Amino acid sequence: MMEEEELEFVEELEAVLQLTPEVQLAIEQVFPSQDPLDRADFNAVEYINTLFPTEQSLANIDEVVNKIRLKIRRLDDNIRTVVRGQTNVGQDGRHLKRPRKRFNNSSAKSKISKTKQKNQSKWAMTRRRQYGEVANLLQGVMNVLEHFHKYMGIPQIRQLSERVKAAQTELGQQILADFEEAFPSQGTKRPGGPSNVLRDACLVANILDPRIKQEIIKKFIKQHLSEYLVLFQENQDVAWLDKIDRRYAWIKRQLVDYEEKYGRMFPREWYMTERIAVEFCHVTRTELAKIMRTRAKEIEVKLLLFAIQRTTNFEGFLAKRFSGCTLTDGTLKKLESPPPSTNPFLEDEPAPEMEELAMEKGDLDQPKKLKAPDNPFHGIVSKCFEPHLYVYIESQDKNLGELIDRFVADFKAQGLPKPNTDEGGAVLPSCADLFVYYKKCMVQCSQLSTGEPMIALTTIFQKYLREYAWKILSGNLPKTTSSSGGLTITSLLKEKEGSEVAKFTIEELCLICSILSTAEYCLATTQQLEEKLKEKVDVSLTERINLTGEMDTFSTVISSSIQLLVQDLDAACDPALTAMSKMQWQNVEHVGDQSPYVTSVILHIKQNVPIIRDNLASTRKYFTQFCIKFANSFIPKFITHLFKCKPISMVGAEQLLLDTHSLKMVLLDLPSIGSQVVRKAPASYTKIVVKGMTRAEMILKVVMAPHEPPVVFVDNYIKLLTDCNTETFQKILDMKGLKRSEQSSMLELFRQRLPTPPSGAEGSSSLSLMAPTPEQESSRIRKLEKLIKKRL
């Protein structure tokens, strides 16, 4: 029987191997040979003449013939070995001829497994459903055809290929019919476990058209989940959200049942367990979406969050059990299975509460993760809740409103921060509570959806950030009051003895600093919040996350707080400056210690600045801003009041110059005044004080200078003040007490001496006039320096 099969296969090969010149050339390139017998144009006469070129060589003819016969036997043995090997792998040589007659009769195709005789052929195996053997044979045929893929232009090879495809189609239909019989679409599941026939049929399906495998998977999963659709119909009590746990408990039991009964029926690379779970998720999402649309009015936030929590827990359960390789159409990945001694689906999955992480200052910027690593199953069911998340957003809107109201009530109940304690200037605890709640909401919502609901939640965040800034921060800043009237020297002396002029109490100063520090914290944390929201929202929606307006609101609170602190200290110094301008400076007879108004200003600075500095220790840059703004406010006001001191005698000008220098030194020391730790004042602040107070000193030096000769006086003014404004020059003349007639000539000379710019000779003359300093002025300045050193 084996020899008959070999003969038939050789006949087929003889018909196929009438090779075209192109095929022959390809074979010579792949298998180069120098043997004349391998040449396509082999000529027997020429070959014999080559072996026996002369008559004498015929003497060896018997030896040559024996060698040729030996070579023929070896080739026969090789051919026989190859042919028999081919029959053992696929029996394809014989089957490529015999099925031809069967396939020409279309009615015989549907009965091929019933009409063939019992033998070792593939079709006999198919009839007996020996799919395991068929899989091996079919794979061999496919491998052979793959090698001849480039030669499908040859009619014989193309015909063989078409016959094999037809056989595959018939085989696929038979396998589908077997699965339909075992797992009918209608009716109950077939009792008992799977047969080996179906297991081997799956091996064949792996080789056939992928659509056969897909159809098997689809039918089996549909039949396996048919009970689920009946048990959890929309009209059933267990279908509602409050019993959503039962859905997930049901599928876990089904997965256990599948593993026990059918786990070995399907190849591992089909990932049937995961596919069943994934299809369950798709069906569940559809069913839940349908029932929630019908009963939307019954959805409350607690019920919604309960259902979402249980669903996300189940999605996390899937992520631990499966790789998610069946969620895409890509190449399936190898899935590591659990130890055979345990079944993962029997484990009871815990249901943790929604993540709540406390937020301290800057906590949003910490590197720790807010949620678990990427879960390929995230949203596979829970996506159905997204259209109903408006219930959650509305609930958060209400909760945050109540939270802000509680903050307001708590602030009123607690009152102002206590002075001289660590509470002064501290960040209000309510802002930390607010951002803790924000963080919880952000984490929850990002687990529910990263789409439009996150944008809606951001809008709610913006609303209550503004309300917190208005109701808790700006709304609790102390209100300013009108300043008291001008004070006399006597009243200033009384102030020095203990009476207070500052409008804000120490508690109010602490409160302003506390609100400023809180606004600074809110500003920094809001910026971090914006960054985190952008990280969690869909990339296409990041441009819609913008909290710049809210950050500007907190910046405004900071500016307002600093301005209040500046105004308070500034206003406290106003009576002293008013008293300075009302003194009779023309009657001062000698230069003494610093004037009472200077003592009053220094007193208020020493009262306010240490409190402000200590309460802004955590926000040092804003304390520096306070110092700069106070200097920019106080120094121009001091110069304005200085111009009101008129007329001034020479001694009076010397006293004012001493007072001005004293104030200059105090202002330079203002950032660290009253502090045990002396810090160098910021360069930006020092520059402002030196520039402003030096101008005040120059004004007084000009006043002290003799106005005769007028040219020297005018040039000294221009040199010292570099101020071309006639109004300022007019004020200087008023301070000197010159008559109007004298002032007119001085003003005219001033206009003439203004640089226009000066020409060479005239300019050098002017410089020579301005360069020398009168001897008397030098003497007075030395006396002032001695007095200042004595005071220090």
ZAMARGU-4260 file (C-alpha; in steps of 0.2 Angstrom, whole numbers, plus 5000, padded with zeros to 4 digits):
<rodrens>
0) 5000/5000/5000 | 5014/5012/5004 | 5023/5009/4987 | 5006/5013/4978 | 5005/5029/4988
5) 5023/5033/4983 | 5020/5030/4965 | 5005/5041/4965 | 5015/5055/4973 | 5029/5053/4961
10) 5016/5054/4946 | 5010/5070/4954 | 5027/5077/4955 | 5031/5072/4937 | 5016/5082/4932
15) 5021/5097/4943 | 5040/5097/4939 | 5039/5101/4921 | 5048/5117/4926 | 5048/5133/4916
20) 5065/5141/4912 | 5062/5154/4925 | 5059/5141/4939 | 5074/5131/4933 | 5085/5146/4934
25) 5079/5150/4952 | 5083/5132/4957 | 5101/5133/4950 | 5103/5149/4960 | 5097/5141/4976
30) 5106/5124/4973 | 5122/5127/4962 | 5129/5111/4955 | 5144/5106/4944 | 5136/5089/4940
35) 5132/5088/4921 | 5117/5077/4926 | 5109/5092/4935 | 5109/5103/4920 | 5093/5107/4912
40) 5100/5105/4894 | 5108/5088/4898 | 5113/5078/4883 | 5116/5060/4885 | 5127/5058/4869
45) 5139/5071/4875 | 5140/5064/4892 | 5145/5047/4886 | 5158/5054/4874 | 5165/5063/4889
50) 5166/5047/4899 | 5174/5037/4884 | 5183/5049/4873 | 5194/5036/4865 | 5192/5017/4860
55) 5205/5013/4873 | 5194/5020/4887 | 5180/5007/4883 | 5191/4995/4892 | 5184/5002/4908
60) 5166/5002/4903 | 5161/4989/4916 | 5168/4999/4930 | 5159/5015/4924 | 5142/5007/4922
65) 5144/5000/4940 | 5147/5017/4947 | 5132/5024/4938 | 5121/5010/4944 | 5127/5014/4962
70) 5123/5032/4960 | 5106/5028/4953 | 5102/5017/4968 | 5108/5030/4980 | 5096/5043/4972
75) 5082/5030/4972 | 5085/5028/4991 | 5085/5047/4994 | 5069/5049/4984 | 5060/5035/4993
80) 5065/5042/5010 | 5059/5059/5006 | 5043/5053/4999 | 5039/5042/5014 | 5043/5056/5025
85) 5031/5067/5016 | 5017/5054/5018 | 5021/5052/5037 | 5019/5071/5039 | 5005/5076/5028
90) 5000/5061/5016 | 4999/5076/5004 | 5006/5068/4988 | 4992/5056/4987 | 4978/5068/4993
95) 4982/5082/4981 | 4976/5070/4967 | 4962/5060/4975 | 4951/5074/4982 | 4951/5081/4964
100) 4936/5069/4959 | 4927/5072/4976 | 4928/5091/4975 | 4921/5092/4957 | 4905/5086/4964
105) 4897/5100/4974 | 4885/5088/4983 | 4899/5077/4989 | 4907/5091/4998 | 4894/5092/5012
110) 4895/5072/5014 | 4914/5070/5012 | 4916/5064/5030 | 4903/5051/5028 | 4907/5044/5011
115) 4925/5040/5011 | 4932/5023/5016 | 4942/5021/5032 | 4961/5024/5029 | 4975/5034/5036
120) 4971/5049/5024 | 4966/5066/5030 | 4949/5065/5024 | 4946/5049/5033 | 4952/5057/5049
125) 4941/5072/5046 | 4926/5060/5044 | 4930/5052/5061 | 4934/5069/5068 | 4952/5064/5072
130) 4956/5083/5072 | 4972/5081/5081 | 4980/5071/5067 | 4972/5082/5054 | 4980/5097/5062
135) 4997/5090/5060 | 4994/5085/5042 | 4986/5101/5038 | 5000/5111/5045 | 5012/5100/5034
140) 5002/5104/5019 | 5002/5123/5023 | 5021/5123/5026 | 5024/5115/5009 | 5012/5127/5000
145) 5021/5141/5008 | 5037/5136/5000 | 5029/5136/4983 | 5020/5153/4986 | 5032/5162/4974
150) 5027/5149/4960 | 5008/5151/4960 | 5010/5156/4942 | 5012/5138/4938 | 4995/5130/4934
155) 4998/5114/4943 | 5004/5122/4959 | 4989/5135/4959 | 4977/5121/4956 | 4984/5111/4971
160) 4983/5127/4982 | 4965/5130/4977 | 4960/5113/4982 | 4968/5114/4999 | 4959/5131/5002
165) 4943/5122/4998 | 4947/5108/5010 | 4950/5121/5023 | 4934/5129/5020 | 4924/5113/5022
170) 4934/5108/5037 | 4930/5125/5045 | 4912/5123/5042 | 4912/5106/5050 | 4921/5112/5066
175) 4908/5126/5067 | 4894/5113/5066 | 4902/5103/5079 | 4903/5117/5091 | 4885/5122/5087
180) 4880/5105/5092 | 4890/5105/5108 | 4885/5123/5113 | 4868/5127/5104 | 4864/5146/5103
185) 4846/5141/5110 | 4844/5130/5124 | 4854/5125/5139 | 4873/5121/5139 | 4879/5104/5135
190) 4881/5094/5151 | 4898/5088/5157 | 4915/5094/5152 | 4922/5096/5134 | 4927/5082/5123
195) 4944/5079/5116 | 4937/5081/5099 | 4933/5099/5102 | 4950/5102/5110 | 4958/5095/5094
200) 4946/5105/5083 | 4953/5121/5091 | 4970/5116/5086 | 4964/5114/5068 | 4955/5131/5069
205) 4971/5139/5073 | 4978/5134/5056 | 4962/5139/5047 | 4955/5156/5042 | 4956/5167/5058
210) 4937/5170/5055 | 4934/5152/5060 | 4942/5155/5077 | 4933/5171/5080 | 4917/5163/5076
215) 4920/5149/5089 | 4925/5161/5102 | 4910/5172/5099 | 4897/5158/5099 | 4905/5150/5115
220) 4906/5167/5125 | 4888/5172/5119 | 4881/5155/5125 | 4891/5156/5141 | 4884/5173/5146
225) 4866/5169/5140 | 4861/5166/5158 | 4868/5183/5164 | 4856/5192/5152 | 4841/5183/5159
230) 4845/5185/5178 | 4849/5203/5177 | 4836/5209/5165 | 4831/5227/5167 | 4815/5223/5176
235) 4824/5212/5189 | 4827/5219/5206 | 4845/5214/5206 | 4848/5224/5190 | 4848/5241/5200
240) 4864/5250/5206 | 4861/5245/5224 | 4864/5227/5220 | 4878/5229/5208 | 4890/5218/5218
245) 4879/5203/5213 | 4884/5206/5195 | 4902/5205/5199 | 4900/5190/5210 | 4891/5181/5196
250) 4905/5183/5184 | 4918/5177/5196 | 4908/5161/5199 | 4906/5159/5180 | 4925/5161/5178
255) 4928/5148/5191 | 4915/5136/5182 | 4924/5139/5165 | 4941/5135/5172 | 4935/5119/5180
260) 4925/5113/5165 | 4932/5121/5149 | 4949/5127/5154 | 4958/5114/5144 | 4947/5114/5129
265) 4954/5130/5121 | 4972/5134/5118 | 4980/5145/5131 | 4985/5158/5118 | 4966/5161/5115
270) 4965/5169/5132 | 4947/5163/5134 | 4945/5167/5152 | 4950/5185/5149 | 4939/5186/5134
275) 4924/5180/5144 | 4927/5193/5157 | 4930/5207/5144 | 4913/5203/5135 | 4904/5202/5152
280) 4911/5220/5155 | 4904/5226/5138 | 4887/5218/5141 | 4887/5225/5158 | 4891/5243/5153
285) 4877/5243/5140 | 4864/5236/5152 | 4869/5248/5166 | 4868/5263/5154 | 4851/5257/5148
290) 4844/5255/5165 | 4851/5272/5172 | 4844/5281/5157 | 4827/5274/5162 | 4828/5277/5180
295) 4839/5293/5180 | 4829/5302/5193 | 4832/5288/5206 | 4851/5291/5205 | 4858/5299/5221
300) 4876/5304/5224 | 4878/5291/5237 | 4871/5277/5226 | 4881/5283/5211 | 4897/5283/5221
305) 4894/5266/5228 | 4891/5259/5211 | 4906/5267/5204 | 4917/5261/5219 | 4912/5243/5217
310) 4914/5244/5198 | 4932/5252/5199 | 4936/5239/5212 | 4931/5225/5200 | 4941/5234/5186
315) 4956/5233/5198 | 4952/5215/5201 | 4953/5212/5182 | 4969/5221/5181 | 4977/5210/5194
320) 4971/5194/5185 | 4973/5198/5167 | 4985/5207/5155 | 4972/5216/5145 | 4980/5208/5129
325) 4963/5204/5122 | 4957/5223/5123 | 4966/5227/5107 | 4968/5218/5090 | 4987/5217/5092
330) 4998/5202/5094 | 4992/5192/5110 | 5004/5192/5124 | 5009/5177/5134 | 4999/5178/5150
335) 5007/5171/5166 | 4995/5159/5175 | 4993/5158/5194 | 4999/5143/5203 | 4989/5127/5199
340) 4985/5124/5218 | 4975/5140/5219 | 4961/5148/5209 | 4962/5167/5208 | 4943/5169/5205
345) 4939/5161/5222 | 4948/5175/5231 | 4937/5187/5239 | 4941/5205/5233 | 4942/5219/5246
350) 4932/5235/5243 | 4943/5249/5249 | 4936/5266/5251 | 4939/5280/5239 | 4957/5287/5241
355) 4958/5301/5254 | 4975/5309/5255 | 4979/5324/5267 | 4987/5339/5259 | 5000/5349/5268
360) 5008/5364/5261 | 5016/5360/5244 | 5009/5342/5245 | 5001/5343/5227 | 5019/5344/5221
365) 5025/5328/5229 | 5031/5314/5218 | 5019/5301/5226 | 5006/5294/5215 | 4988/5298/5217
370) 4982/5282/5209 | 4987/5265/5205 | 4998/5262/5189 | 4989/5261/5172 | 4975/5249/5172
375) 4970/5243/5155 | 4953/5239/5161 | 4950/5256/5169 | 4933/5263/5162 | 4928/5247/5153
380) 4912/5246/5164 | 4913/5263/5174 | 4913/5273/5158 | 4894/5271/5158 | 4893/5282/5174
385) 4900/5297/5165 | 4884/5304/5158 | 4877/5304/5176 | 4892/5312/5185 | 4883/5328/5185
390) 4875/5321/5200 | 4892/5320/5208 | 4897/5337/5202 | 4881/5345/5209 | 4884/5336/5226
395) 4902/5343/5227 | 4895/5361/5223 | 4883/5359/5237 | 4896/5352/5249 | 4909/5365/5245
400) 4896/5379/5248 | 4893/5371/5265 | 4911/5370/5268 | 4914/5388/5265 | 4899/5393/5276
405) 4907/5383/5290 | 4924/5391/5288 | 4915/5408/5290 | 4906/5403/5305 | 4922/5395/5313
410) 4932/5411/5310 | 4919/5422/5318 | 4918/5410/5333 | 4937/5409/5335 | 4940/5428/5333
415) 4956/5436/5330 | 4973/5427/5331 | 4981/5429/5349 | 4996/5440/5349 | 5013/5434/5355
420) 5010/5416/5351 | 5014/5405/5337 | 4997/5407/5330 | 5000/5425/5324 | 5003/5425/5305
425) 5001/5407/5303 | 4991/5400/5288 | 4973/5398/5292 | 4969/5380/5295 | 4953/5382/5284
430) 4963/5384/5268 | 4972/5367/5271 | 4955/5359/5274 | 4949/5366/5258 | 4963/5359/5247
435) 4962/5342/5256 | 4944/5342/5250 | 4949/5348/5233 | 4962/5334/5232 | 4950/5321/5237
440) 4937/5327/5224 | 4951/5328/5210 | 4956/5310/5214 | 4938/5303/5214 | 4933/5312/5198
445) 4949/5307/5189 | 4945/5289/5193 | 4927/5291/5187 | 4931/5301/5171 | 4945/5311/5164
450) 4934/5320/5151 | 4921/5334/5153 | 4916/5330/5171 | 4934/5335/5176 | 4931/5352/5167
455) 4915/5354/5176 | 4924/5350/5193 | 4937/5363/5188 | 4924/5376/5186 | 4917/5372/5204
460) 4935/5373/5210 | 4937/5390/5203 | 4920/5396/5210 | 4925/5392/5228 | 4943/5397/5227
465) 4936/5415/5223 | 4923/5413/5237 | 4937/5408/5249 | 4947/5423/5244 | 4932/5435/5246
470) 4923/5428/5261 | 4937/5421/5272 | 4952/5432/5267 | 4947/5449/5260 | 4931/5449/5270
475) 4941/5448/5286 | 4954/5461/5283 | 4952/5475/5296 | 4944/5491/5290 | 4954/5507/5290
480) 4949/5522/5300 | 4952/5540/5298 | 4968/5547/5306 | 4968/5558/5321 | 4972/5577/5319
485) 4988/5585/5320 | 4998/5584/5336 | 5008/5596/5346 | 5026/5593/5353 | 5018/5591/5370
490) 5006/5577/5363 | 5021/5569/5354 | 5030/5568/5371 | 5015/5560/5379 | 5015/5547/5365
495) 5033/5543/5369 | 5027/5540/5387 | 5015/5526/5382 | 5000/5532/5372 | 4997/5523/5356
500) 4993/5531/5339 | 4993/5515/5328 | 4976/5512/5321 | 4977/5493/5321 | 4979/5483/5337
505) 4993/5470/5338 | 4979/5456/5336 | 4974/5465/5320 | 4991/5466/5313 | 4993/5447/5317
510) 4977/5444/5307 | 4983/5454/5292 | 4999/5444/5292 | 4989/5428/5294 | 4978/5432/5279
515) 4993/5437/5269 | 5002/5421/5273 | 4986/5411/5269 | 4984/5420/5252 | 5002/5416/5248
520) 4999/5397/5252 | 4983/5397/5242 | 4992/5406/5227 | 5006/5393/5227 | 4994/5378/5230
525) 4982/5384/5216 | 4996/5384/5204 | 5000/5366/5209 | 4982/5362/5208 | 4981/5368/5190
530) 4996/5357/5185 | 4988/5342/5193 | 4972/5345/5184 | 4981/5346/5168 | 4990/5330/5171
535) 4974/5320/5175 | 4962/5327/5161 | 4962/5321/5143 | 4976/5329/5133 | 4963/5337/5121
540) 4955/5346/5136 | 4971/5353/5145 | 4969/5370/5137 | 4952/5372/5146 | 4961/5371/5163
545) 4966/5388/5168 | 4966/5395/5186 | 4975/5411/5182 | 4960/5422/5187 | 4960/5413/5204
550) 4979/5415/5206 | 4977/5434/5202 | 4963/5435/5215 | 4975/5428/5229 | 4988/5440/5222
555) 4976/5454/5225 | 4973/5449/5243 | 4992/5449/5246 | 4994/5466/5239 | 4979/5473/5249
560) 4986/5465/5265 | 5003/5473/5262 | 4995/5490/5258 | 4985/5489/5274 | 5001/5486/5284
565) 5010/5500/5275 | 4995/5512/5277 | 4994/5508/5296 | 5012/5512/5299 | 5012/5527/5287
570) 4996/5534/5296 | 5004/5532/5313 | 5019/5543/5307 | 5008/5556/5300 | 5005/5566/5316
575) 5024/5567/5319 | 5027/5573/5301 | 5013/5586/5304 | 5021/5592/5320 | 5037/5593/5311
580) 5030/5605/5298 | 5021/5616/5311 | 5037/5619/5322 | 5044/5636/5322 | 5061/5632/5314
585) 5066/5650/5312 | 5066/5651/5331 | 5078/5636/5335 | 5093/5643/5343 | 5104/5628/5345
590) 5106/5610/5338 | 5102/5597/5351 | 5097/5578/5351 | 5084/5572/5338 | 5068/5581/5338
595) 5052/5573/5347 | 5044/5570/5330 | 5059/5559/5325 | 5057/5549/5342 | 5038/5547/5338
600) 5042/5540/5321 | 5055/5528/5327 | 5043/5522/5341 | 5029/5518/5329 | 5042/5509/5318
605) 5048/5499/5333 | 5030/5494/5338 | 5024/5488/5321 | 5039/5481/5311 | 5045/5467/5323
610) 5027/5461/5324 | 5025/5461/5305 | 5042/5453/5302 | 5039/5439/5315 | 5022/5435/5308
615) 5029/5435/5290 | 5044/5424/5294 | 5037/5411/5282 | 5035/5423/5268 | 5050/5433/5269
620) 5049/5440/5251 | 5032/5449/5256 | 5040/5457/5271 | 5053/5464/5260 | 5039/5470/5249
625) 5031/5478/5264 | 5048/5487/5268 | 5050/5493/5251 | 5032/5500/5249 | 5033/5509/5266
630) 5050/5517/5261 | 5042/5522/5244 | 5027/5530/5254 | 5035/5537/5269 | 5051/5546/5261
635) 5041/5556/5248 | 5028/5561/5262 | 5043/5566/5273 | 5050/5577/5259 | 5033/5585/5256
640) 5032/5589/5275 | 5050/5595/5274 | 5045/5608/5261 | 5032/5615/5273 | 5045/5619/5286
645) 5047/5638/5282 | 5055/5649/5286 | 5070/5640/5292 | 5085/5647/5301 | 5103/5641/5299
650) 5102/5632/5316 | 5085/5625/5312 | 5091/5618/5295 | 5105/5610/5305 | 5093/5602/5317
655) 5082/5596/5302 | 5098/5589/5294 | 5102/5579/5310 | 5084/5573/5311 | 5084/5568/5293
660) 5100/5558/5295 | 5093/5550/5311 | 5078/5544/5301 | 5089/5538/5286 | 5099/5527/5298
665) 5083/5520/5306 | 5075/5517/5289 | 5091/5508/5283 | 5090/5497/5299 | 5071/5494/5297
670) 5071/5476/5290 | 5080/5470/5306 | 5075/5483/5319 | 5071/5475/5336 | 5078/5458/5330
675) 5091/5448/5339 | 5097/5442/5323 | 5104/5456/5312 | 5102/5453/5294 | 5109/5464/5280
680) 5094/5473/5272 | 5090/5468/5254 | 5100/5479/5241 | 5084/5484/5232 | 5077/5491/5248
685) 5093/5500/5253 | 5095/5508/5236 | 5077/5516/5238 | 5081/5523/5256 | 5098/5530/5251
690) 5091/5538/5236 | 5076/5546/5244 | 5084/5551/5261 | 5099/5558/5252 | 5088/5569/5242
695) 5081/5576/5258 | 5098/5579/5265 | 5103/5588/5249 | 5087/5599/5251 | 5093/5604/5268
700) 5111/5607/5262 | 5105/5619/5249 | 5094/5628/5262 | 5109/5630/5273 | 5120/5637/5259
705) 5121/5656/5258 | 5111/5664/5244 | 5125/5676/5241 | 5132/5677/5228 | 5116/5671/5219
710) 5126/5662/5205 | 5135/5651/5217 | 5119/5647/5226 | 5109/5642/5210 | 5124/5632/5204
715) 5125/5623/5220 | 5106/5619/5219 | 5108/5612/5202 | 5123/5601/5207 | 5116/5594/5223
720) 5098/5591/5218 | 5099/5590/5199 | 5081/5596/5199 | 5076/5607/5185 | 5059/5610/5191
725) 5056/5629/5195 | 5042/5624/5208 | 5055/5614/5218 | 5067/5629/5217 | 5053/5640/5223
730) 5050/5629/5238 | 5068/5630/5243 | 5068/5649/5242 | 5052/5649/5253 | 5061/5638/5266
735) 5076/5651/5266 | 5063/5664/5270 | 5068/5675/5255 | 5057/5690/5250 | 5047/5689/5234
740) 5058/5702/5226 | 5073/5692/5230 | 5065/5676/5224 | 5060/5684/5207 | 5078/5688/5203
745) 5084/5671/5209 | 5071/5662/5198 | 5076/5672/5183 | 5094/5667/5187 | 5089/5649/5189
750) 5081/5648/5172 | 5097/5656/5164 | 5108/5644/5173 | 5099/5628/5169 | 5110/5617/5158
755) 5105/5618/5140 | 5119/5610/5138 | 5133/5622/5142 | 5146/5627/5129 | 5165/5623/5133
760) 5171/5639/5141 | 5155/5644/5150 | 5153/5626/5156 | 5170/5626/5164 | 5167/5643/5172
765) 5151/5636/5180 | 5160/5621/5186 | 5173/5632/5194 | 5159/5641/5203 | 5150/5626/5209
770) 5166/5616/5215 | 5171/5626/5230 | 5161/5624/5246 | 5160/5638/5258 | 5171/5636/5274
775) 5156/5640/5285 | 5146/5626/5277 | 5160/5614/5280 | 5161/5619/5298 | 5143/5616/5301
780) 5143/5599/5293 | 5157/5594/5304 | 5147/5599/5319 | 5132/5589/5313 | 5143/5574/5311
785) 5149/5575/5329 | 5131/5577/5336 | 5126/5561/5326 | 5141/5551/5332 | 5137/5556/5350
790) 5118/5551/5348 | 5123/5534/5340
</rodrens>
